[in-house]
Amino acid sequence: MTMKVSNLKFTTEMSECAWKGHRIEMPKTDAQRYVSSVESAARFIESFGDVEIVLDEKYGHYAVPAFAESREEYGKVKQAYCDQYGSN
């Protein structure tokens, strides 16, 4: 399912508890941002644009194809660090 951040729908439950919102990948990191209201979607769009999102059915978050290259580069840097210093 492909759509844009501005197409997300929100429930009352999401607005009452941000952790129940939609998870969207961030650029240049392996983090995700919870978007749980029209206001939080507007802040996401202001920061990163009204990007295309694709629901990842396996993990239940939205992938952002436009961020794929920067996330992959981050992953390589993070792996090199873990290879050198280990991880927790």
Buried (B, 14 or more C-beta within 10 A) or exposed (E): EEEEBEEBEBEEEBBEEEEBBBBBBBBEBEEBBBBBBEEBBBEBBEEBEBBBBBBEEEEEBBBBEBBEEBBEEBEEEEEEEEEEEEEE
